[in-house]
Amino acid sequence: MESIKKLLQTFNENATKNNPLMIFDSTNLNNKSDKIPQEFVWPDHDKPSTNVPILQVPLIDLAGFLSGDPFLVSEATRLVSEAAKQHGFFLVTNHGVDEKLLSSACTLMDKFFKSPSSEKHKAQRKWGESSGYASSFIGRFEKNLPWKETLSFAFSPGEKNENHSQDVKDFIVKKMGNGYRDFGTVYQEYAEAMSNLSLKIMELLGMSLGINRSHFKEFFEDNESIFRLNYYPQCKQPNVVLGSGPHCDPTSLTILQQDQVNGLQAFVDNQWQAILPNPQALVVNIGDTFMALTNGRYKSSLHRAVVNSKSERKTLAFFLSPKMDKVVRPPEELEGERAYPDFTWSMLHEFVMKHYRADESTLDEFTKWHKNGGSF
């Protein structure tokens, strides 16, 4: 407990730079004392309940939409529009991503997350950066720490030629060594597959909004996104902790692959509701940046991850984001009275990385910060 306390600093650059590295060791925390350290205990109003209803999330046949069949296109756009306006979550099936790649990517996570702490330290994420390993948020926040470990990568599709950059693979090999080259190859391929899939989903979203099908696809073709592996260890007191606290994704679109352990919940109709794993589908949800691109028509919803005492949980998340310097502005067809000002992804990214912990008010607070010249 004392070793944790000395490392818990306020969220500012100098504190983090002076903070000794520490790896979140769930095994030690589960075995060492009777109770989970207070820093991981969430307020009563945020603590997970044992029974939550199941959210009815529409299942979208992406291959059917891409086939051009008028009925299938109409059905897909209708279902997406309804879900995006209500809560921002839907599932995609027949998405075209290789099943072997999905399986390998999930299984291979153990190579990193079950390695010794000293090994994971090699990829430690630095303050304000997108790529690297993070053990809970120790050193970044003082309380309400999430019960999880993550490995994140900045990703951009780049040019398709022999010399094109391989962001994910290059980062892994540089930090972890040649023994992780195959590991890097799998996740590079995975990130590229999700980037391609996200552009297809953008075609669907564009049509569902009644604008040119290619508008959002072209907007995101040169995306600068984030790809993340999430590892949620089991916890002996799952009723007081959260794997991820309540938040809206500040990015544009999230594509999530879940394993078969329940844990994702969305706040819909004033209650938490579970989005159960579906081995045949990927979960998609709207983020704050895309909500701004639709001038508030589509919703970025509050969601969280819960943990359990019996088994670990693993997810892979691709957070689609526009090129850093691209102006986020709704197309003319959606403008009307503006809900949010023009901004760039680099501005919102800086806000959530250095100034604000993402929650349900991120976009509203960013808007105030932006209008105030980048200060509170």
C-alpha positions as CSV (number, residue, x, y, z in Angstrom):
1,M,0.0,0.0,0.0
2,E,2.8,2.4,0.9
3,S,4.6,1.7,-2.4
4,I,1.5,2.7,-4.2
5,K,0.9,5.9,-2.2
6,K,4.3,7.3,-2.8
7,L,3.7,7.1,-6.5
8,L,0.3,8.7,-6.7
9,Q,0.8,12.2,-7.9
10,T,-1.4,14.9,-9.3
11,F,-1.9,15.0,-13.0
12,N,0.8,17.4,-14.2
13,E,4.0,16.9,-16.2
14,N,6.6,17.6,-13.6
15,A,5.0,15.2,-11.1
16,T,4.9,12.4,-13.7
17,K,8.5,13.0,-14.8
18,N,9.8,12.7,-11.3
19,N,7.6,9.7,-10.5
20,P,9.4,6.3,-10.3
21,L,7.9,3.7,-12.6
22,M,5.5,1.3,-11.2
23,I,3.7,-1.6,-12.8
24,F,0.1,-2.4,-11.7
25,D,0.4,-5.9,-10.2
26,S,-3.1,-7.2,-9.7
27,T,-1.9,-10.6,-8.4
28,N,0.0,-8.9,-5.6
29,L,-2.9,-6.5,-4.8
30,N,-5.3,-9.4,-4.7
31,N,-3.1,-11.5,-2.4
32,K,-1.4,-8.9,-0.2
33,S,-4.2,-7.5,1.9
34,D,-7.8,-8.0,2.9
35,K,-9.1,-5.1,0.9
36,I,-8.3,-3.5,-2.4
37,P,-6.3,-0.2,-1.9
38,Q,-8.6,2.8,-1.6
39,E,-7.1,4.4,-4.8
40,F,-8.9,1.7,-6.8
41,V,-12.2,2.0,-5.0
42,W,-14.9,4.0,-6.9
43,P,-17.6,6.3,-5.3
44,D,-20.8,4.5,-4.4
45,H,-22.7,6.1,-7.3
46,D,-20.2,4.6,-9.8
47,K,-19.8,1.1,-8.2
48,P,-21.1,-1.7,-10.5
49,S,-24.3,-3.4,-9.7
50,T,-24.6,-7.2,-9.8
51,N,-27.6,-7.3,-12.2
52,V,-28.0,-4.9,-15.2
53,P,-30.3,-5.3,-18.1
54,I,-29.0,-6.3,-21.6
55,L,-28.9,-3.5,-24.1
56,Q,-30.6,-4.5,-27.4
57,V,-27.9,-3.5,-29.9
58,P,-28.7,-3.9,-33.7
59,L,-26.7,-6.3,-35.7
60,I,-25.6,-4.8,-39.0
61,D,-24.8,-7.1,-42.0
62,L,-21.9,-5.1,-43.4
63,A,-21.4,-7.4,-46.4
64,G,-25.1,-7.0,-47.2
65,F,-24.7,-3.2,-47.2
66,L,-21.6,-3.3,-49.4
67,S,-23.4,-5.7,-51.8
68,G,-25.5,-2.8,-53.0
69,D,-28.7,-4.8,-52.7
70,P,-31.4,-2.0,-52.2
71,F,-33.2,-3.8,-49.4
72,L,-30.0,-4.7,-47.5
73,V,-28.6,-1.1,-47.9
74,S,-31.9,0.4,-46.7
75,E,-32.1,-1.9,-43.7
76,A,-28.5,-1.3,-42.6
77,T,-28.8,2.5,-42.9
78,R,-32.1,2.5,-41.0
79,L,-30.7,0.4,-38.1
80,V,-27.5,2.4,-37.8
81,S,-29.4,5.7,-37.9
82,E,-31.7,4.6,-35.1
83,A,-29.0,3.2,-32.9
84,A,-26.6,6.2,-33.5
85,K,-29.3,8.7,-32.5
86,Q,-30.3,6.7,-29.4
87,H,-27.1,5.6,-27.9
88,G,-24.3,5.3,-30.5
89,F,-23.7,1.5,-30.3
90,F,-24.2,-1.2,-32.9
91,L,-22.6,-4.5,-33.9
92,V,-21.2,-5.4,-37.3
93,T,-21.1,-8.9,-38.7
94,N,-19.8,-10.2,-42.0
95,H,-17.2,-7.5,-41.7
96,G,-14.6,-9.2,-43.8
97,V,-11.8,-9.2,-41.2
98,D,-10.0,-12.6,-41.2
99,E,-11.2,-14.8,-38.3
100,K,-7.8,-16.3,-37.8
101,L,-6.3,-12.8,-37.4
102,L,-9.0,-11.9,-34.8
103,S,-8.3,-15.1,-32.9
104,S,-4.5,-14.8,-33.0
105,A,-4.6,-11.1,-31.9
106,C,-6.7,-12.0,-28.8
107,T,-4.6,-15.0,-27.9
108,L,-1.2,-13.3,-28.4
109,M,-2.0,-10.6,-25.8
110,D,-0.9,-13.1,-23.1
111,K,2.7,-12.9,-24.4
112,F,2.9,-9.4,-23.3
113,F,0.5,-9.0,-20.4
114,K,1.7,-12.2,-18.6
115,S,5.3,-11.4,-19.0
116,P,7.4,-10.2,-16.0
117,S,7.0,-6.6,-14.9
118,S,10.5,-5.8,-16.0
119,E,9.6,-6.9,-19.5
120,K,6.5,-4.7,-19.7
121,H,8.6,-1.8,-18.4
122,K,10.4,-1.7,-21.7
123,A,7.4,-0.3,-23.4
124,Q,6.4,2.1,-20.7
125,R,4.2,4.9,-22.0
126,K,5.5,8.4,-21.4
127,W,3.4,11.3,-20.2
128,G,1.4,12.9,-23.0
129,E,2.2,10.2,-25.6
130,S,-0.2,7.8,-27.3
131,S,2.0,4.7,-27.6
132,G,3.2,2.4,-24.9
133,Y,2.3,0.4,-21.8
134,A,0.2,1.8,-19.0
135,S,-0.5,0.1,-15.7
136,S,-3.7,1.4,-14.4
137,F,-3.3,5.3,-14.3
138,I,-0.8,5.2,-11.4
139,G,1.2,8.4,-11.6
140,R,-1.4,10.2,-13.7
141,F,-4.4,10.3,-11.3
142,E,-4.7,10.1,-7.5
143,K,-8.0,8.2,-7.2
144,N,-10.6,6.2,-9.1
145,L,-7.9,4.2,-10.8
146,P,-9.0,1.6,-13.4
147,W,-8.4,-2.1,-12.8
148,K,-6.6,-2.7,-16.0
149,E,-3.4,-2.7,-18.0
150,T,-3.1,-1.4,-21.6
151,L,-0.7,-1.4,-24.5
152,S,-1.4,1.4,-27.0
153,F,-0.1,2.3,-30.4
154,A,-0.4,5.4,-32.6
155,F,-1.4,4.3,-36.1
156,S,-1.6,5.8,-39.5
157,P,-2.3,3.8,-42.7
158,G,0.5,5.5,-44.7
159,E,1.3,4.8,-48.3
160,K,1.0,1.2,-49.5
161,N,4.5,0.5,-50.9
162,E,7.5,-1.5,-49.9
163,N,8.9,1.3,-47.7
164,H,5.7,2.4,-46.0
165,S,5.9,3.0,-42.3
166,Q,4.7,0.2,-40.0
167,D,3.9,2.2,-36.9
168,V,2.8,-0.6,-34.7
169,K,5.4,-3.2,-35.6
170,D,8.2,-0.7,-35.6
171,F,7.3,0.5,-32.1
172,I,7.1,-3.0,-30.7
173,V,10.4,-4.2,-32.1
174,K,12.1,-0.9,-31.0
175,K,10.8,-1.2,-27.4
176,M,10.6,-5.0,-26.9
177,G,13.3,-6.4,-29.2
178,N,13.4,-8.9,-32.0
179,G,11.7,-11.6,-29.9
180,Y,8.5,-9.6,-30.4
181,R,8.8,-9.2,-34.2
182,D,6.0,-11.8,-34.9
183,F,3.9,-10.1,-32.2
184,G,4.4,-6.8,-34.0
185,T,3.5,-8.3,-37.3
186,V,0.2,-9.6,-36.1
187,Y,-0.9,-6.3,-34.5
188,Q,0.4,-4.2,-37.5
189,E,-1.9,-6.4,-39.7
190,Y,-4.7,-6.0,-37.2
191,A,-4.5,-2.2,-37.1
192,E,-4.5,-2.0,-40.9
193,A,-7.5,-4.3,-41.1
194,M,-9.4,-2.2,-38.6
195,S,-8.5,1.0,-40.4
196,N,-9.9,-0.5,-43.7
197,L,-13.0,-1.7,-41.9
198,S,-13.6,1.7,-40.3
199,L,-13.7,3.3,-43.7
200,K,-16.4,0.9,-44.9
201,I,-18.4,1.8,-41.7
202,M,-17.9,5.5,-42.6
203,E,-19.6,4.8,-45.9
204,L,-22.5,3.3,-44.0
205,L,-22.7,6.2,-41.6
206,G,-22.6,8.8,-44.4
207,M,-25.5,7.2,-46.2
208,S,-27.5,6.9,-43.0
209,L,-27.1,10.7,-42.6
210,G,-28.3,11.3,-46.1
211,I,-25.0,12.8,-47.3
212,N,-22.6,11.6,-50.0
213,R,-21.5,8.1,-49.3
214,S,-17.8,8.9,-49.8
215,H,-17.7,12.0,-47.6
216,F,-16.6,10.6,-44.3
217,K,-14.6,7.8,-45.9
218,E,-12.5,10.3,-47.7
219,F,-12.2,12.5,-44.6
220,F,-10.7,9.6,-42.6
221,E,-8.5,7.9,-45.3
222,D,-5.4,9.5,-43.9
223,N,-6.4,8.9,-40.3
224,E,-4.1,9.2,-37.3
225,S,-5.7,6.7,-35.0
226,I,-5.0,4.8,-31.8
227,F,-5.0,1.0,-31.4
228,R,-5.1,-0.4,-27.9
229,L,-4.9,-3.8,-26.2
230,N,-6.9,-3.8,-22.9
231,Y,-6.2,-6.4,-20.2
232,Y,-8.6,-6.5,-17.2
233,P,-7.3,-8.9,-14.5
234,Q,-9.6,-10.7,-12.2
235,C,-10.3,-8.8,-8.9
236,K,-11.3,-10.2,-5.5
237,Q,-13.6,-7.2,-4.9
238,P,-15.2,-6.5,-8.3
239,N,-18.1,-4.8,-6.7
240,V,-16.0,-1.7,-5.7
241,V,-13.7,-1.3,-8.7
242,L,-14.1,-0.6,-12.4
243,G,-11.9,-1.8,-15.3
244,S,-12.6,1.5,-17.1
245,G,-14.5,4.3,-15.5
246,P,-17.5,6.0,-17.1
247,H,-16.4,7.9,-20.2
248,C,-17.3,8.8,-23.7
249,D,-14.6,8.1,-26.3
250,P,-13.1,11.5,-27.5
251,T,-12.1,9.9,-30.8
252,S,-14.4,9.5,-33.8
253,L,-15.3,5.8,-34.0
254,T,-14.4,2.8,-31.8
255,I,-14.3,-0.8,-33.1
256,L,-14.0,-3.2,-30.2
257,Q,-13.3,-6.9,-30.3
258,Q,-14.4,-8.6,-27.0
259,D,-13.4,-12.0,-25.8
260,Q,-16.2,-14.1,-24.3
261,V,-16.1,-12.5,-20.9
262,N,-18.9,-10.0,-20.1
263,G,-17.8,-6.5,-19.1
264,L,-18.9,-3.7,-21.4
265,Q,-21.8,-1.6,-20.2
266,A,-23.4,1.5,-21.7
267,F,-25.5,4.1,-19.9
268,V,-28.8,4.2,-21.8
269,D,-32.2,5.4,-20.6
270,N,-30.7,6.4,-17.2
271,Q,-29.4,3.0,-16.4
272,W,-26.3,0.9,-17.1
273,Q,-27.0,-1.9,-19.6
274,A,-24.7,-4.7,-20.7
275,I,-23.5,-5.2,-24.3
276,L,-22.8,-9.0,-24.3
277,P,-20.0,-10.5,-26.3
278,N,-20.9,-11.9,-29.7
279,P,-18.2,-14.1,-31.3
280,Q,-19.6,-13.3,-34.8
281,A,-19.6,-9.5,-34.5
282,L,-17.5,-6.5,-33.5
283,V,-18.9,-3.7,-31.3
284,V,-18.9,-0.2,-32.9
285,N,-19.6,3.0,-31.0
286,I,-19.7,6.7,-32.0
287,G,-17.1,8.9,-30.4
288,D,-17.1,12.6,-29.5
289,T,-15.3,13.8,-32.6
290,F,-17.8,12.1,-34.9
291,M,-20.6,13.5,-32.8
292,A,-19.2,16.9,-33.6
293,L,-18.9,16.0,-37.3
294,T,-22.6,15.2,-37.4
295,N,-23.4,18.5,-35.5
296,G,-24.8,16.5,-32.6
297,R,-27.1,14.3,-34.6
298,Y,-25.4,11.1,-33.7
299,K,-24.6,10.3,-30.1
300,S,-21.4,9.6,-28.2
301,S,-22.6,7.6,-25.2
302,L,-21.2,7.1,-21.7
303,H,-19.8,3.6,-21.2
304,R,-17.6,1.6,-18.8
305,A,-16.0,-1.7,-18.2
306,V,-16.6,-3.9,-15.2
307,V,-14.4,-6.8,-13.9
308,N,-15.1,-10.0,-12.1
309,S,-13.5,-12.3,-9.5
310,K,-13.3,-15.4,-11.6
311,S,-11.6,-14.6,-14.9
312,E,-9.6,-12.0,-16.7
313,R,-11.0,-10.1,-19.7
314,K,-9.3,-9.0,-22.9
315,T,-10.4,-6.6,-25.5
316,L,-8.9,-4.9,-28.6
317,A,-10.0,-1.4,-29.5
318,F,-9.3,0.6,-32.6
319,F,-10.0,4.3,-32.1
320,L,-10.5,5.9,-35.5
321,S,-9.4,9.6,-35.5
322,P,-8.8,12.1,-38.4
323,K,-5.4,13.4,-39.4
324,M,-4.2,15.6,-36.6
325,D,-4.4,18.9,-38.5
326,K,-7.7,18.2,-40.3
327,V,-10.5,20.6,-39.3
328,V,-13.5,18.9,-37.7
329,R,-16.5,20.6,-39.2
330,P,-19.9,19.1,-40.2
331,P,-20.6,18.8,-43.9
332,E,-22.9,21.6,-45.3
333,E,-25.9,19.3,-45.3
334,L,-25.7,18.9,-41.5
335,E,-24.6,22.4,-40.4
336,G,-27.7,24.4,-39.3
337,E,-27.1,25.9,-35.9
338,R,-23.7,24.7,-34.8
339,A,-23.5,22.6,-31.7
340,Y,-19.7,22.7,-31.5
341,P,-17.0,25.0,-32.9
342,D,-14.4,24.0,-35.6
343,F,-11.4,22.3,-34.1
344,T,-8.6,19.9,-35.0
345,W,-8.1,16.4,-33.6
346,S,-4.7,17.5,-32.3
347,M,-6.4,20.1,-30.1
348,L,-8.9,17.6,-28.6
349,H,-6.1,15.0,-28.3
350,E,-4.0,17.4,-26.3
351,F,-6.9,18.3,-24.1
352,V,-7.6,14.7,-23.0
353,M,-4.0,13.7,-22.8
354,K,-2.8,16.7,-20.8
355,H,-5.7,18.6,-19.3
356,Y,-8.8,16.5,-18.8
357,R,-9.8,13.0,-17.8
358,A,-12.3,11.8,-20.4
359,D,-15.9,11.5,-19.1
360,E,-19.4,12.2,-20.3
361,S,-18.7,16.0,-20.5
362,T,-15.4,15.9,-22.4
363,L,-16.7,17.6,-25.6
364,D,-18.6,20.3,-23.7
365,E,-15.6,21.0,-21.4
366,F,-13.3,21.0,-24.5
367,T,-15.6,23.5,-26.2
368,K,-15.3,25.9,-23.2
369,W,-11.6,25.4,-23.0
370,H,-11.2,26.0,-26.8
371,K,-13.4,29.2,-26.8
372,N,-11.3,30.4,-23.9
373,G,-8.1,30.2,-25.9
374,G,-6.9,26.9,-24.4
375,S,-7.2,27.6,-20.8
376,F,-9.8,27.1,-18.0
